[in-house]
Amino acid sequence: MRFGQRPMALLKSLTPSQVEQLRAAGAVRGYRKNEVVYDVGQPSDALHLVMRGRVRLRDTDWEGREITVSFAAEDEAFGLEVLAEQPRRVLSASAAESSELLTIKAEALRDLLARDAALTRGLLRHAAAVATHMDERVKMLAFLDVPSRLAGTIIWLADRFGKSIDHGHEVPYWFTHQEMADLIGSTRETVTTVLADFKREGLIDTRNHHFVVVNRGALTRRIKLPEFGETFSPPL
């Protein structure tokens, strides 16, 4: 199970000239924290890239409660429905913090991709990698218990966003306990209890409301496949 792995941020996987082409085809706009980028069901009319900040991707359950499904951070893309010409958004997007987004309208994107086969392949590889990653997260939800899901998600966030500091690997974003619960299909109360256990065992710490992975090896060993009792081995 490889759910801890995350595809490389789109802009980091492209050449400088390809990034400049995308910039030239779109427009950058600032968004305030919690400002809506688009809502589920709206027309899928643009691709968005995060130049600064972080965007929350979410949906609403049958009781009307908002559920965080994923995030897009700096250099990452979201709104990938436009690549498949899906007519409507399947998730809502809003700024999780003050952010700057590059927005490329569908028509401009189609014109650009028609001229650059290499860029087209790059975008399709990225979309396929994201889809594979989400499949792995579904497997995580199906097979792992809550502590295993939480440990794996913290490792995923550290791999995806983290930076090295003196005593570990810090995730430089503030994820609330409710957001973490949404990501692993649990409750805020359970997440709070398990995080306290991890902290007491010296696996993680917090710094300015950020997660710090202190002992990655021990945290990884907390991920169990219950039907076999095997531990999860993250990719090298």
Legacy VTK file of the C-alpha trace (Angstrom):
# vtk DataFile Version 3.0
C-alpha trace
ASCII
DATASET POLYDATA
POINTS 236 float
0.000 0.000 0.000
1.568 3.270 -1.172
-0.926 5.884 -0.031
1.808 7.993 1.544
3.217 8.804 -1.875
2.098 12.010 -3.580
2.707 13.036 -7.208
5.242 15.810 -7.704
3.710 19.299 -7.788
2.758 20.071 -11.380
4.853 23.197 -11.843
7.939 21.416 -10.492
7.484 18.625 -13.045
7.468 20.996 -16.049
10.299 22.788 -17.807
10.775 26.545 -17.197
9.547 27.311 -20.715
6.381 25.260 -20.163
5.701 27.080 -16.899
6.096 30.406 -18.696
3.646 29.276 -21.360
1.082 28.511 -18.681
1.668 31.889 -17.030
1.248 33.677 -20.351
-2.013 31.835 -21.077
-3.632 32.717 -17.746
-4.061 35.408 -15.134
-3.013 35.553 -11.472
-5.482 36.669 -8.832
-5.298 36.902 -5.051
-7.846 35.182 -2.773
-8.574 35.926 0.861
-8.717 33.112 3.422
-11.983 31.151 2.986
-12.828 32.968 -0.270
-14.588 30.622 -2.712
-12.833 29.793 -5.973
-15.706 27.696 -7.315
-18.544 25.518 -6.012
-19.460 21.925 -6.809
-21.720 21.754 -9.848
-20.467 24.961 -11.425
-19.147 24.831 -15.001
-15.658 23.345 -15.306
-14.249 26.244 -17.301
-10.632 26.657 -16.112
-7.518 25.004 -14.704
-6.090 26.550 -11.531
-2.506 26.493 -10.248
-1.467 27.604 -6.762
1.328 30.171 -6.981
1.226 30.930 -3.246
-0.835 29.609 -0.345
-3.128 26.602 -0.120
-6.593 25.680 -1.431
-9.094 23.384 0.285
-11.088 20.966 -1.892
-14.327 19.879 -0.265
-17.825 18.461 -0.666
-20.996 18.326 1.417
-22.425 15.189 2.999
-26.113 14.175 3.135
-26.565 16.177 6.341
-25.168 19.345 4.789
-21.819 19.148 6.609
-18.765 20.239 4.637
-16.081 17.541 4.254
-12.481 18.314 3.303
-11.413 15.871 0.597
-7.941 17.171 -0.255
-5.741 20.242 -0.601
-3.715 21.926 -3.313
-0.596 23.770 -2.156
2.059 25.898 -3.835
2.984 24.735 -7.382
0.076 22.278 -7.436
-2.892 22.219 -9.804
-6.579 21.689 -9.118
-9.748 21.788 -11.191
-8.431 18.913 -13.295
-11.953 18.175 -14.601
-11.213 20.644 -17.393
-8.521 18.332 -18.811
-11.146 15.628 -19.383
-13.694 18.210 -20.584
-16.055 17.256 -17.771
-18.800 19.890 -17.821
-19.243 20.400 -14.043
-17.080 20.667 -10.939
-17.150 17.564 -8.734
-15.741 19.378 -5.662
-15.827 22.897 -4.264
-12.611 24.905 -3.855
-11.816 27.732 -1.433
-8.660 29.400 -0.180
-7.474 27.740 3.047
-5.279 30.801 3.627
-4.356 33.961 1.743
-3.413 32.658 -1.699
-2.506 33.593 -5.262
-3.870 31.428 -8.061
-3.038 31.250 -11.748
-6.261 30.630 -13.666
-6.174 29.398 -17.261
-9.504 29.390 -19.055
-10.490 26.207 -20.879
-10.285 27.685 -24.369
-6.825 29.150 -23.779
-5.701 25.839 -22.262
-6.962 23.866 -25.264
-5.129 26.195 -27.652
-1.928 25.858 -25.648
-2.098 22.065 -25.444
-2.821 21.798 -29.173
0.488 23.578 -29.831
2.626 21.707 -27.283
2.396 17.909 -27.230
5.039 17.641 -24.486
3.026 19.890 -22.170
-0.094 17.856 -22.933
1.707 14.660 -21.921
2.967 16.337 -18.765
-0.525 17.408 -17.704
-1.982 13.985 -18.474
0.784 12.252 -16.494
0.046 14.525 -13.561
-3.719 13.896 -13.733
-3.137 10.126 -13.886
-0.749 10.277 -10.930
-3.302 12.205 -8.858
-6.006 9.656 -9.741
-3.694 6.798 -8.684
-2.946 8.585 -5.422
-6.655 8.957 -4.688
-7.147 5.227 -5.381
-4.514 4.505 -2.738
-6.325 6.750 -0.274
-9.543 4.769 -0.890
-7.623 1.584 -0.058
-6.356 3.256 3.114
-9.920 4.054 4.194
-11.084 0.527 3.404
-8.325 -1.509 5.066
-6.729 0.476 7.893
-7.875 1.379 11.393
-8.025 5.007 12.534
-4.534 5.227 14.142
-3.018 3.686 11.007
-4.925 6.072 8.750
-3.852 9.051 10.825
-0.205 7.979 10.952
-0.185 7.421 7.198
-1.853 10.756 6.510
0.670 12.628 8.663
3.487 10.938 6.725
1.728 11.839 3.464
1.438 15.485 4.525
5.078 15.553 5.627
6.212 14.070 2.308
3.988 16.400 0.335
4.486 19.691 2.164
7.157 19.149 4.817
10.490 20.832 5.412
13.392 19.644 7.551
13.997 21.336 10.894
16.382 20.562 13.765
14.259 17.926 15.471
12.165 16.493 12.659
10.122 17.215 9.555
7.619 20.078 9.840
4.405 20.421 7.834
4.311 24.211 7.297
0.525 24.476 7.230
-2.092 24.561 9.941
-4.417 21.562 9.568
-7.271 21.559 12.059
-8.255 18.339 13.805
-11.550 18.445 11.900
-9.711 18.660 8.567
-7.563 15.695 9.578
-10.688 13.780 10.575
-12.267 14.514 7.189
-9.176 13.283 5.361
-9.189 9.918 7.157
-12.941 9.359 7.551
-13.063 9.732 11.328
-14.266 12.218 13.953
-12.530 15.243 15.416
-12.672 13.757 18.912
-10.991 10.524 17.827
-8.281 12.394 15.928
-7.571 14.557 18.981
-7.182 11.444 21.170
-4.903 9.606 18.733
-2.749 12.693 18.117
-2.279 13.016 21.889
-1.144 9.374 21.971
1.336 9.976 19.127
2.702 13.043 20.880
3.020 11.254 24.220
4.944 8.432 22.500
7.370 10.916 20.934
6.289 10.219 17.349
5.147 13.759 16.563
5.264 17.225 18.061
3.599 20.542 17.284
5.154 23.900 16.514
3.034 27.014 15.906
0.019 24.749 15.230
2.073 22.761 12.676
2.733 19.015 12.791
6.344 17.954 13.269
7.238 14.323 12.515
9.866 13.543 15.151
10.283 9.780 14.687
9.233 8.785 11.192
10.297 5.153 11.588
8.213 4.616 14.715
5.268 6.499 13.196
5.464 4.274 10.097
5.406 1.184 12.292
2.074 2.351 13.733
0.496 1.641 10.321
-0.911 -1.885 10.458
-2.681 -3.999 7.863
-5.127 -5.655 10.287
-5.981 -8.682 8.174
-2.327 -9.725 7.960
-0.683 -7.786 10.781
1.847 -6.364 8.330
3.361 -2.919 8.618
3.250 -0.346 5.857
6.532 0.298 4.037
6.600 3.725 2.357
8.319 4.048 -1.033
12.003 4.929 -1.021
LINES 1 237
236 0 1 2 3 4 5 6 7 8 9 10 11 12 13 14 15 16 17 18 19 20 21 22 23 24 25 26 27 28 29 30 31 32 33 34 35 36 37 38 39 40 41 42 43 44 45 46 47 48 49 50 51 52 53 54 55 56 57 58 59 60 61 62 63 64 65 66 67 68 69 70 71 72 73 74 75 76 77 78 79 80 81 82 83 84 85 86 87 88 89 90 91 92 93 94 95 96 97 98 99 100 101 102 103 104 105 106 107 108 109 110 111 112 113 114 115 116 117 118 119 120 121 122 123 124 125 126 127 128 129 130 131 132 133 134 135 136 137 138 139 140 141 142 143 144 145 146 147 148 149 150 151 152 153 154 155 156 157 158 159 160 161 162 163 164 165 166 167 168 169 170 171 172 173 174 175 176 177 178 179 180 181 182 183 184 185 186 187 188 189 190 191 192 193 194 195 196 197 198 199 200 201 202 203 204 205 206 207 208 209 210 211 212 213 214 215 216 217 218 219 220 221 222 223 224 225 226 227 228 229 230 231 232 233 234 235
